């Protein structure tokens, strides 16, 4: 957990949702194009949040799977 979490005044959740996918099971395969679009939208939202709070922290269950600087976050 990032120590910044201990001094927070707000919690922001930026997420994407989708039904479960199962590779190899017809009708339930992952759609990589949609996944990439959703990841891009989340990245853009995070960029906007970082403009306001550049050194924000997170705790593990609310982390961004694609976070580039996960060690700091």
HELIX and SHEET records of a PDB file:
HELIX    1   1 UNK A    3  UNK A    7  5                                   5    
HELIX    2   2 UNK A   32  UNK A   52  1                                  21    
HELIX    3   3 UNK A   60  UNK A   62  5                                   3    
END                                                                             
